[in-house]
Amino acid sequence: MGSTRGFVGTLSLFLLLSGCIPPGAPMSDGRADRTQPQIRPEEPSINTVYGEKPVWDARPVSPSASHVGGGSYIVQPGDNLLRIGEKTGAGAEALARANGLSSPFVVKPGQRLIIPQGQFHRVAAGESGIAIARAYGVPWSSIVAANGLSEPYTLRVGQRLVIPGLGRDAAADPVETRAAAFRLDIDDILTGGEPADGVGAAPATPQSQPRAPLAPNVSVQEPPRFAGGFVWPVNGHLAMRFGPGAPGEINDGIDIAVAQNAPIVASSDGVVAFVGSNVAGYGGLILIKHGNGWITAYGRVGRASVTRGQQVRRGQIIGTAGLGASPLIHFEIRQGRTPVDPLTQLPKRGQ
C-alpha cells in the first residue's frame, strides 16, 4: 500500500490517494485551556548562533485560495479522481470525502460526483500547514479538521486544502491583518510545521555540526527510533509541576528555576525540529524529536546554540537561560501530541 508521506509520481492513483487521505480522527479545535510559562517583557525573543527565522515563518504563503461554487460533475471517459480534482478546483481529497469514496477511489464514466463548495488553497513547494493557516488567519487545527488530516499531517505539493470560515472575498484582506490575529502553539508546530513534500522529495540527513540552518523547503528527518532515557534539561529547583493549576487551567510541563545564563541540555538524543520565538507564552522555544513519537520542548530559552534539522545527543548543550531577575525554564515531554508528566520520565534527584 502507498506511503502516508505523500504522493509518489510513478505510483498508481490508488497508491497516490491512499497516501494523502489517511484514516484516523481529525484534530478538533476544541482544546482545554493550557497554562503557559509566563514570559517577562525583557525576554521577548530568542537569539541563535545562526540567526535563523522560525521555520513556520520562513516561507511566507500568498493567500490565493480559489472559490469553488459546488454542484456536480459527470465523470468522462479517461477521467480519474486526481484529474477531476484539478478540473473542478476542489482537489482529489475533498472529492473523495464529499462522495464517500474509499480505496481504490475508482470512478466510472457517467458517474455523478458531488463537488464541494468552499475556498481551496493549492499547496506550493515549501509551504507548511501553519504558514498557510497564518496567511488566512485561520487556526491550523480548524484546517486539519476541515480536511480530515491525520498523522503524519504531511502536505504534498499540488494538494488543495479547503480553508474553513472564509467568505468569497476573504483572500483580498491584507496579509498583515490576518497575520496579526494569528496565534501559534506547540501542537501547531508538531502537526503543521514541516514543508510540503514534492514528488521524490526526501528529508535532509541530520548533521551534528551544520554550517547553516536547514533550508525552509526541506523536511526534518525524525530519528528512526527512541534511544531511551531522559535527563534533566537544566540544574535548578522545581517551581511549577505538571497538571491542573488554577481552575480550568492545565500545565503541559514543568517550570524549573535556574541561574542567569544557565546551560540547557538536550534531554535525550534527537533532531531539532524548531527554534524560534513565535509561540505565545513560551518566549524562546526549542523542540526536539526523539523518535517513536517522543518530543521534548524547552521554553524561555534566552539563546539557542542549535538549529532546525541538527542532530543532538543527550546532555549536549542546546542553549542558555535568559537574563531576567528570576529565570525559569519551561520543559515538556510529549508522546505524539499528548503531554506527559516529565517527573515520571526524568531520573529522581540525586541519581
N, C-alpha and C positions, 0 to 999 in steps of 0.2 A: 504494500500500500504506500501511497505517497508520503513524503516527509511533511511534518507540520511547520517546517521552517519557511515554506513559501512555494511559489510556482517554479518548476524546472522546465525550461523551454523544450527539451526533447521528449518529455513525457506526454502521455495522452491526456485528454480533457478530464477523464476520470481521476487521474492522479493529480492533476492540477487543482481541481476543485476539492478533492479530499484533503488537500493541504491548506486551503485558505478558508474552509468552513469547518473548523474542528468542533467536535461535540463538547458539551460542558455548559454549566450555568454561567451566564454573563455576570460581570461585576455590576452590582447595583450602585446607585448614587446615594442611597440612604445609609449613612455611617454614623456610628456613635461619636459624640464629641470626644476629642482626644486632648489630653494635657500635653502641651508642648513646652520645651525649655524656654524660659524667659530670657530674651536677648536684650541686653542693655544698649543704649544709643551709641556707646563708644565701641561696640563690636558689631557693626552693621554688615560686614562682609569678610571674605576670606582672601588672604594673599597666598599666591602659589609661586614656586620657583620657576614655573613655566609660563605664568601669566595667562593661563588658559581661560576661555569663556566656558560657562556651563554648557554641557552637551545639548540640552534641550533648546537652548537659545542660539546655538552656533550656526544653525541652518534655518534662517527665517523662512516662513511659509507665506505665500501670497494667497489671500482668501478669495480664490477664484471658483468657488462652487457654482455648478450649473443647475438650473431649475429643471426638474423633470415633472411634467404635468400629470403623470399617471395614465391610466387607461389600460389597453390590452394590445397584444401583438400576436399575429398568426405566424407560426413557425413556417419558414420557407425551406424548400429543398436545399441542402448543403449547410443549413444553419446548425450551430451548436450554441450552448448557453453562453460561452465566452463571447462569441460574435454578436449574439443578441444583446448582451450586456453593453457592448461597445456601441451598437446601433442606437439603443434606447437611452444611453447615458446613465442607466441605473447600476450597471455592473452585474457580473455573474452571481456574486454572493447575495446581493439583495433580491435578485430574481429567484434564486433557489429558496430563500426564506419566504418570500411572498407566495410562492406556488407550492410550498411543502415538498420540494424536490430533495431527494437524498441520493447517495451514491448508487449508481454511477452517473447521475444527473443527465440522463438521456432525454432528449426532446425529439418529437416526431413531426414531420411536415403536416400542416393542418391543425396542429395543437394550438389552443388559445392560451396564452400566458398573461397573467396579471402583471402590469408594470406599476411598481410602487411610486407614489408621489413623494417629492422632497427635494432638498438641496444636497447635491452629491459632489464631493471633493475628490478629484483624481490625484492619487498619491504619486509624487515625483521622487526621483532618486535622492536619497539622503534625508528625506523628511521623516521626522519622528512623530509618534502619535500626539505627544504633548505639545510639540510645536504647532501641529495642526489645530489642536484644541485652543491654544493661545491665540492663534490668528483669528479665530471666530468668537473668542470669548465664551466658549462652552466648556464645561468640565469634561476632562478626558474620560472620567467614569461614565458620563452620560453617552459619549460616543461609543464606548465599549459596549454598554447595554443595548444601544440602538442598533448596533451592527452585529450583535451576537458573538463578539470576540471572546476567546478564552485562551488558556495557556498555549503557546508562549507569547501571545499577543503580537506576533511578528507581522508587520505590514509588508506588502510587496509593491514594487513599482508598477503603476498602472491600475492598482486596486482602487475601487470607488467606495468611499465612505459616506454614508448619509450623515449629515450634520443636523442633529435634532434642535428644535426650538428656534429655527430661523424663518423669517419671512422672506418673500421673494427679493426684497431689496436689502437684506441684511449684509450681504457681501460688499455693499457700497459704503458701509460705515468705515470711518477711519481706523486703520490698524491700531493706532495709539490708544483709541478709546477702548477697544476690546482688550488690548494688552494690559491696560491699567487696571481693569477689573478682574483679570485672570489670577487665580491662586493655585499654587503648585504644592503637592505634598509628596511624601516618600512613596506612597502607593502608586502615584502617577509615574514617578521615575522608574519604578520596578516593572511596570506593565506597559509603559509607553515611551520610554527614554531612548530606545535603540532606533537607529535609522532604518528606513525601508530596505528590504532585500531586493536586489536586482537579480536577473537571470544569471546564474553562475557565480553570484557573489558569495564570498566566504569571510567570516570574521578574521581579524588580524591575530596572528600569534602573539600572545603577551610577551613583553620584554621586561627583564628585571631592571634594566637601566636605559630607558628610552631617551632619545635626544630631544624629542618634541612630543606634544600631546598627540594622541590618536586622532586622525582626521575625522571630522564630524560625520562623514558619509560612510564610515566603516564601523561595523558592529563590534562590540566587545565579546571576546570568546570566554565563555564561562568555564571554570575548571571542570574536568570530566567527572571528578568525584571529590567528596569532602575528605580532607586529610585527617580530620578528627581532632577534637580538643580545642577549647578556647582559653585564652589567658586574659587577665585584666588589662584593659587598654591604657590605663594610667595608674599612678600611685596617688592615693588620696583617700578621703573618708566619704562614706555613703551619705548623700544629702537628701535624696528622694528615692523611694522604692517604686517598683513596678506595680501597676494595677490601679484600682479605684483611688481617687483622691477626693476632691470636692464633689458634692452631689452632681451626678451626670457627667463627670469627667473621668478619663482613664489615662494613665501614664503608660505609654508603649515601651518605656525603657527604664533606665535608672540614671540618676544625676550624681556625679562624683565631684566633690570639692577638691581643687588642686591648686598648686602654686602657679604664679605667673610664669609663662613660657614653659610649663611642664611638658615633657615629651609625651606624645601619644603614639602607641604602637598598634600594629595590626593584631587583632585578637586571634587570628588563625591564618593559615596560608590561603591565598586567593588572588583575585584580579580586581583592580579598582574599576568600579562601574560609573562613578560620578564624583566630581569635585566641583563645588560651586556654592553660591550664596543665595539662591533664589527660592528656597523653600521657607515659607513663612514660619517663624518661631524657632528655627534651628540655627540661624547665623551661618557660619562656615560649616559645610557638611561634606563628609566623605562617605561613600557607600562602597562596600567590598563584597563581591560574590565569592562564595567558598565552594560551590559545587553541591549537588544533591539538594538544591533549593535553599541552602543556608546563606544568610546575608547578615552583615553587621553594618550598623550606622553609627557615625561619630559626629555629634553636633557640637556647636560652639567652638569649632576649630579656629584658631587665630591665624595660623599659617600652615599650609599644606606643602609637603615635600614629595608628593606623588602626583601622578596624573592619570587620567582615564585610560584604561587599557593596560596599565602597568601591573606586572606580576609582583606580589609581595609575599613575604614569609612571616610566619608567626613570630611576634616580638620585634619586627622591623619597625623603625620609627617612620611614621607617615605624616607627622605634623607636630605642631605645638599648640598649647592653650593660648588664650588671649592675654591681654594686659589689664583686664578690668580689676576693680578693687577686690572682688571675691570670685575668681574664675571658677566656672563649672563646666564639666564635660558631660554631655548627654550621650548615653550609649544604649543601643538597641541590638537585639539579636532577633532575627526573623527566620521562620521556616516557611518558605514561599512568601505569601503576603501576610502570614499570621505572626504577630509579635509573640515572643517567648520571654518569660522572666529570665533575665540574664543571670540572676543568682542561682538558678537551677542548672546552669551550664558552666559557670565560672568556678575555678577552684576556691575552696574556702580560704579565708585569710590565714596566712602562716604556712600554707602549703607551697 
